[in-house]
Amino acid sequence: MPYIIAELQKVKGEGQYPEYEDVLKAVQDAAYSRANDIWSGFEAGGLMPGPRQYGLGPLRKNDMAGNTTDSTPSGSYSFTKAITATGWQDIFNYNVRDNMIHAFAGFSFTDTTLRVSQLRVEIGDRRFPIWDIQEAQLYNKFSLVLKEDEAKELVANPQERVLIRIYAESTGNQRVVPVGLSLFKTANLVLTET
């Protein structure tokens, strides 16, 4: 699965790494296609959807906390992982909430110290190749994004399990922020505090 690692400050620069914008658009299109298949009779409605529309928003940490139903999240989550031992460990392990779809384009590591050498993603019964991100130690902060059509596979249906693991090389805090989007069928999912 091809991917790009880029210094975080250069990702948003005009004309730099246009692949990021292309991948985000491809992932959004793939998520819309999945939503149209799952939620027949609904169409895209943007940030504030109307009747018979689904909404679009960022991946929120509370929605990645292991929720089981629309109205009952199991707790809050943080994008910062306290690493207390080396080796493989989960950073996200949850089921997507009812009436939501999560789509991942990549991950940003926003700390100046990289404690991770590998990243692994599973969505449902699909296990993706391990990404070796050691070259990112050259950067202060960086972002990793999938490129080409492979990113379209990183779309998780309602109630589908998402497992994202890291291989930690050292202990301490590591902030890993998912790059992607969330679609929601019920506006109440994103308008109420959880």
N, C-alpha and C positions, 0 to 999 in steps of 0.2 A: 504494500500500500504506500504509494509515494506521499511524501510530506515535505513541508518547507519549515525550516527553523530560521527565525529572523529576530534581530534585536527589536525589542518592544517599541522604542521611540521611533523606529523607522517604518513600522507597520502602517501607521496612519499618515505618513508623509505623502504628499501629492506625487503621483507617478512612481512611487516606490512600492515594490511588491504588489502589483495589481492583482496577483493571484488571490490575495486575501479577499478582495471585493468579489472576485469571480466565484470563489468557493462559497462565500456566505450567500450569494444569490442562488447558486446551485442547491445548497442545503435548504434554503427557504422554499425553492420550487419543489424539491423532493418532499418536504414536510407538507406543503399545500396539497400535493398529489395524494399523499397518504391520508390527509384529513378528508379530502373529497371522497376517497374510497370508504373510509370508516364512518364518516358523518354525512351520509347521503342526504341531499336536500339543503345542506348548508353551504355557504360560500365564504371566502375570505372577507373579513370586515375591518382589519387593521387593529389599532390600539383600543378603540372604543366600538366594539361590534354592535350591530343592531339585531333585531329578531332574525332568526334563521341564518346567522353569521357566526363564524368562530373568530376569536381574537388572536393577536400576535403580540408577544412580549419577550423579554429576556429570560434566560434560565435563572430562576431565583433559588437562593440557597435553601429556603424553607420547603420548596417543592422537591428538593433532593434529599429530604431527611428520612425517608423510609415510610412515607404516607401510605395509608391503606384505603381511605375513602375520600370523597370530595370535601367533606366537612370536618374530618378528623385527622389532622396531621399528627404524626407521632412525636414531633419535637422540632426544635430549630437545629440548623446546621451551620457550619462555617466553612469558608473556602480555605481556611488555614488549618493544616493538619499538624498536630504535635507528634513528631516522630521520636519515639523512645527507644527504638531498636533498628538495626539494619535488616535488610531483606525485603521480601515482598509483603505489602500490606495494602488494605483497601483505603481509598480516599473517598469514593462514592459507592454506596451499596444500597439500592432502594428500588422500589417498584414505582413506576410513573403513576401519578394520581389518576383516578377516573376522570374522564372527559378532558384529558390533557395529552399532548404529544410533545416529546422532547427531541430536538435535532441538534447534533453536535458537529461543529466544523473543525474544532481543535481545542487547544488549551493554552492559557497564558500563565507563565510563572513569573510572579511580580516581585519576588524577593531578589536581593543582590547576591545571595548565596544559593547555589543549586545543590541540593542534597540528594537528588534523584538521578539515576542513570538510565532507567527504562520506564516505559508506560505501557499498560495493557488495558484493552477495552473489551467488554462482553455486553451484548445487548440481546436479551432473550437467550436463544440457543446458538447465537452467532458469536464466535470468538475471533477477534481480529488479530493480525500479526503484532508482535511486540515491537514498539518503537524504541530504538536506541537513541537517546537524546544527549549523550555525553558531550558531543561537539558544542552544545549550548553553554558549556562552562566557559566559553570564550566571551560570553555576553554578561552584562550586569543583570538585565531582566530581558526575558525573551518570550516569544509566542510561537507555538507550533500549530500549523494548520495543514489539513489534508488537502491534496490537490487532485484535480481531474474528477472523474465521476465516482470514484470510490467513496467520497464523503457522503454520497446519497444513502449509503447503507447505514449510516449512523443515525437512524431515525427510530425512536422507541415509541411504540404504541401505548395506549392507556393500559395500565396494570402490567406492563412488560418490565421485567427486571433489568436494571442497569448496574453493572459492576465495573468500576474503574480502579485499577491497581497501579501502584508505583513500586519500583525497586529502590529502596533508600540505601544510600552509601554512607550517610552519617546522620547523627541525631540532631534535633532542634526543630524549629517550626519551618514549614514549607507551605507557601500560599499557591494553590492551583485553582485558577479561575476558568471554568468552561467557556468556550467561545461557541455560541450557537443561539438557539431560540426555542421558545415554548409556544405552542398553540393551545388555546383553551376554548372549550365549547360553551362553558358557563361563565359569564362575566364575574359572578360572585366569587369565583376561585381567585381572582386577582384584585378584587376591590375590597375584600375584607382582610383584616389583620390576622396572621397566623403565627 
